[in-house]
Amino acid sequence: MVETIHLDGGSVLGSSRGGSVTSEIVDGIAEMDLDFLFVIGGNGSHAGALAIDNLCKERGVCCAVMGVPKARSYDSHRFPYDRVRVVNADP
């Protein structure tokens, strides 16, 4: 699935500005047998990532959900690695 992913534009799972149904997202993760999910965004995206991770755990879906900030920190001129939160480091 990932050998030619760089040839496709957009997102493999899709993207939105909200309104997604968490259970449908977890269904997709399970159907695709994903090991990792990277969520790039701000506070709302990371709250969604936590909800996805919680439902994955509840359903027994083994997927590491990781939040990546969409913007650099204003108090630093480097990528804020110290602010990246790994939601599920040990599925």
N, C-alpha and C positions, 0 to 999 in steps of 0.2 A: 504493500500500500504506500510506502513512503519513498520508494525508489525514484518515482517521477513527480513527487509532490511539488518540487520547485518549479515545475512547468505549469502548474495551475495557479491562477490568481485567486485572491480572496482567502476564505477560511474553509478548512475541511469540514468542520462541524457547523459552520455558520457564525454569524455575529449579529448583534442587535444593540439597541439602546434600551434594553429592559423588556419586561413583559414576558420573559421566558418561563416555562413551567419546569421547575426543578426535577420533577419525576420524569419528564420526557427527556431531559438532558441525561439523567442517570440511565434511563433506558438506552439511549444512544451510546453511552460509554460502555454499557454491558454488551450491547449488540456488536460494537466494533472491537470489543475485547481490548480496550485501551489500558495501558499500564500507567500512563502519565497524562495529566491534563494541566496545561499551563494557562492561567488566567491572567491576562495583561489588562491593567486598568487602575482605577482609583478605588475609593472607599466602597462604593456600591458594588463594583466588580468583585472586590475581595470579600464582601459580605455574601455575595452569591457563591463564591468559591467555597466558603465555609459551609453554606447550606448544601451545596453539592457533595462536599466531603462527608458531612454528617449523614446524608441520605445514602451515600455509598456504603458507609460503615453499617448503617441500619439494615441495608439489604444484603450485606456480605459481598459487595462488589469491590474487588481489589484494584484500586486505582489511586496513585499518589496525585493529589491536587496541590499545585503550587501557584502562589500568587506572585506576580512580577509587577512592580510599579510601572506605570505608563510614562512617567516623567521623572526627571532628575530632581534631586532635593535642592531647594532654594538656598540652603545653608552650606552647600558643598558643590564643588565643580567636578565631581565624579559621580558615576552611577552609584546609587545608594544601596550597595550590597548589604550593608548592616540593617537596612529596613525591609529587606525581602523576607516575607514570612512563609515558611514552609508549613502548610496546614496539616499535611499527613506524611510525615517522614518515614513512618513505619507501618505500612498498610497491613 
